[in-house]
Amino acid sequence: MLSKIKDIAENLAPRLIEIRRHIHAHPELSGQEYQTAAYVAGVLSSCGLQVQETIGKTGVMGDLVGKTPSQNVLAIRTDMDALPIQERANLDFASRKPGIMHACGHDVHTTVGLGTAMVLSQLPEAIQGTTRFIFQPAEEIAQGAAWMVQDGVMRDVNAIFGVHVFPSIVARNIGIRYGCLTAAADDLEIYIYGESGHGARPHEAIDAIWIASQVMTTLQQAISRTQNPLRPIVLTIGQINGGRASNVIADQVWLSGTVRSLHPETHANLPEWIEGIVANICQAYGATYEIKYSRGVPAVINDSYLTQILEEAGREAWGNDHIEILNEPSLGAEDFSVYLQHAPGSMFRLGVGYSDQYNFPLHHPEFEVNESAIVTGVVTLAYATYKYWNQSLL
């Protein structure tokens, strides 16, 4: 079966590159993936899949029924949205939309998902049950997965695979991670309320800017002295606003940031921990406060059995030299984790880097991929799907 999958994927390679370049040249922002979704639905329909559009707002779902009908479902999720970045990569198929770019590889993800469907649709004997292809909108704003789940894409799903490009891994290699792959990511807003006064008479006022600086400093110091260093936390204040004039003590400051963590217990306790620090500082200096802590997406924790299937599929398809076991997680976030609240799953890293040039990171205006990685992703997912259906009890 592996040789059949490889042969079909290689024959499809020119078409897959054409698909990727079309999507890359016509990027759409989160929640606005109308043309991309229509294009995806057209390809899936041409392969004989049962297609549903406008699911999860601008998402698409395609079911491929195997040789043995069953209520069991294996899902494969890819995402479709682009970023508000002006592309600077010198490509013939560069973005035609000013200020919008596929700088995170979602054009590749979509193509790999379509390619996997195209391959497996030609091999009905390769799968049993139903393989569900989920093309998700709005991953970049961490909302699309929830939209898709709300519209029922995880109904009857027993397992789910995902893929994400990785420029620091060279093309034709894949990265496998057991356990935690990406971090939980939450949003934080802190309002400090003091009392205004003359800049020359600070003792008659309550300086919200100075108190905010104490909050920021203490939060960073407290991470290193009150939190388990084996369960890392990254707290970044990315915005701060306060004050009206250079000689007027500010009565209000707004702080906004992101909080990343890997361990579920740490993640659960973060709001209480942060509020305790802010409350103590404000009380000490006579200020009041307000905190808005918004839960984002949880950590992606890969299922060991499904990760093993991906690893075995990769080793059999490409050889041991092309498999990298990732020893560290990423503190980036992925709303693939939302699906994992409904079924076990695993996401692998698809190498897209060049071996002979500098590879710009994700979200960079000059981000570029080695397109040979597309076939690698398609074969890995298609063969992992075959192995799943032939190892799992229906």
Secondary structure, 3 states (H helix, E strand, C coil): CHHHHHHHHHHHHHHHHHHHHHHHHCCCCCCCCHHHHHHHHHHHHHCCCEEEEEECCCEEEEEEECCCCCCCEEEEEEECCCECCCCCCCCCCCCCCCCCECCCCHHHHHHHHHHHHHHHHCCHHHCCCEEEEEEECCCCCCCHHHHHHHCCCCCCEEEEEEEEEEEEEECCCEEECCEEEECEEEEEEEEEECECEECCCHHHCECHHHHHHHHHHHHHHHHHHHCCCCCCEEEEEEEEEECCCCCEECCEEEEEEEEEECCHHHHHHHHHHHHHHHHHHHHHHCCEEEEEEEEEECCEEECHHHHHHHHHHHHHHHCHHHEEECCCCECCCCCHHHHCCCCCEEEEEEEEECCCCCCCCCCCCCCCCCCCHHHHHHHHHHHHHHHHHHHCCC
